[in-house]
Amino acid sequence: MFRRQSLPRDVIADLARQVEGGRVLAWAVGAGDAVAVALDSAFAVRRDGVWEVHGWHLLQGGGWNRDSSALRWTTNTDERGSVVLDEPGRLPEVFNERMMASIVVQQNFDAPGGGRVMVAGRRPLGGAGEGATVWQVVTHGRAKLDDPEVRAFLLERTAELKEQYDL
């Protein structure tokens, strides 16, 4: 239960084998034996004894669904995940804050041929991989990444943002 002040020692030891030097910011237990942990550097979920760990800068989106008690996320490789939490406590709030804190720059553009695109530069948090900005793009509407014109446009916008923000 979330009523405990800190994670159980065995969970901390198990997590420490997966994530080096992470500081626990919030945690919650979920359905079955699931444990979800927001670290300063990453988000981690353990189910059936197996950890799934994502750097905050590698999460493209996500959030809390109060109706289903589920925390959901999408990675920058379009993998989707979720965990149902018994007592979420502050975990959903910390999850959102850390994901947003990883954004250095994010801009939306009208794409050639229609639709919209978003370009985001994100940085690792908590000392993990300092300085390595990860660039992500999301397309909406008619804009498609396999369109050569859209791809060229995105490469130009990304290069401009890198130069403008000295990244």
ZITASUL-V524973 format. One record per backbone hydrogen bond with DSSP energy under -0.5 kcal/mol. CO is the residue of the C=O (numbers start at 1). NH is the residue of the N-H. Records with the same first field share a line. If there is no record, write none. Layout:
BEGIN
CO = NH ; NH
END
This chain:
BEGIN
1 = 4
8 = 11 ; 12
9 = 13
10 = 14
11 = 15
12 = 16
13 = 17
15 = 18 ; 19
19 = 22
23 = 40
26 = 38
28 = 36
29 = 86 ; 87
31 = 34
34 = 30
35 = 46
36 = 28
37 = 39 ; 44
38 = 25 ; 26
41 = 56
42 = 39
43 = 54
44 = 37
45 = 47 ; 52
46 = 35
47 = 50
50 = 47
52 = 45
54 = 43
55 = 58
56 = 59
58 = 60 ; 76
61 = 74
63 = 72
64 = 66
65 = 69 ; 70
69 = 85
70 = 65 ; 72
71 = 83
72 = 63
73 = 81
74 = 60 ; 61
75 = 78
79 = 75
81 = 73
83 = 71
84 = 31
88 = 91
90 = 94
91 = 95
92 = 96
93 = 97
94 = 98
95 = 99
96 = 100
97 = 101
98 = 102
99 = 102
100 = 103
102 = 104 ; 123
105 = 121
107 = 119
109 = 117
111 = 114
115 = 111
116 = 140
117 = 109
118 = 138
119 = 107
120 = 122 ; 136
121 = 104 ; 105
122 = 134
125 = 128
127 = 129 ; 130
129 = 132
131 = 133
132 = 124
134 = 122
136 = 120
138 = 118
140 = 116 ; 143
144 = 147
146 = 148
147 = 151
148 = 152
149 = 153
150 = 154
151 = 155
152 = 156
153 = 157
154 = 158
155 = 159
156 = 160
157 = 161
158 = 162
159 = 163
160 = 164
161 = 165
162 = 167
163 = 166
END
